[in-house]
Amino acid sequence: MSAPSAPPPAPQNFSFNPWKYLGIVAAVFVLLVAGFTWYLLSQSRESRDYAQAALRAAAGQTLPKDGRPCAELLGQPLPGSIESCRVLPGTPPTAELGLQGGRKGVLRGE
């Protein structure tokens, strides 16, 4: 049996620059935060548009004291980012939203 051979030596022009890798990690982190922020903002926009449509559909209607579900007013199911939505009577009427993650939102009609 022959003795195991040693690994070949590193080329002369090889250099390890830790700052380059730190920059790559930082760039990936910034991209992940930006993507998550965009995702949350798009959910908020979708929720706001849905609630505004429900408020427009409720305009001119007499609402019961406890309000009406947005899905009933619009005849459309709730978007994925909304857990609950009710249009409550008042001047102006308001839409109360229950969003994912336990967040709440209130949108007032015009």
N, C-alpha and C positions, 0 to 999 in steps of 0.2 A: 504494500500500500504506500502510496506517496502522501506526503504531508499536504494539508490543505493550502492552497495558494492564497496569498494575501490579495485583498481587493486592489484594483488598479488605483494609482494615485490620482487625486483631483487635478484637472487641467490647471495650468498656470493662471489663466485669465478668470478663474472662478472666484467670485466674491459674494458674500452673503450680506445683503443690505436690509436690516430689520425695519428701517423706516419705510421702505417700499411696501412691505407686507402690512405694516401698521396703516399706511394710507389706503391699501385695498380693503382692509377690515373696516376702516372708518367710512369709506365710500359705500360699502355694502350696508352698514348700519344706517347711514343717511337715507339710502334708497328704501330700506325697510320701513323707516319712520314715515317717509313721504308716502309710500304706498298705503300704510295703515291710515294715515290722515286723510288721504283721498277717499278711501273706503268709507270712513265715518262721515265725511262730508257728503258723499253721494247718497248714503242712507238718509241723512237729514233732508236733503233736497227731495228725495222720493217721498218721504213722510210729509213734508210741507206741501208738496203738490197734491197729494192725496187728500189731506185735510182741507186745503183750499177748494178742491173740487166738491167735497162733501158740504162745505159751507155754502157754495154757490147752489148746490142742489137743494139745500134747506131754505134758501131765500124765499120768502113769501109763504112758507108753510107754518102751520101752528104746530109747535113741538110740544110733546108731553113734558111734564115737570122734570122727569129723570132723563130726558133727552132721547135721542134715537141713535142707534149704531150707524156708523158711516157706511158700512157695507150694505145695510138696508137702504139707505138713501141713494147710494150710487148703483146698487145692483151689481157690485163687483166685490170679489174677495179682498181681504186686507193684503197689502204687499208683505213680503217676507220680513221687512225690517220693523213692522208695526205689530205689536201684540194685541192692542185694543184701541178703539177709536169711538168716541161718542160726540155728537153735536148737542150742546145744551142750549136751552132757550135763554134769551136775554137781549139786551140792546147794547151792543151787537151780539149775535149768537157766538158761542165759542166752541171750538173743537178741542177736546181733551184727548191726548195721545199717550198710550203706554208703549214705550219703545223697548227694543232688545236691551238687555243688561240692566233692567230696572229703571231706566231713565224715563222721565215724564216730560211731556210737552203740552203747551197750551197755545192755541192759535185763535186769535180774535177775528171775527168777520169784519167786513168793511161797512 
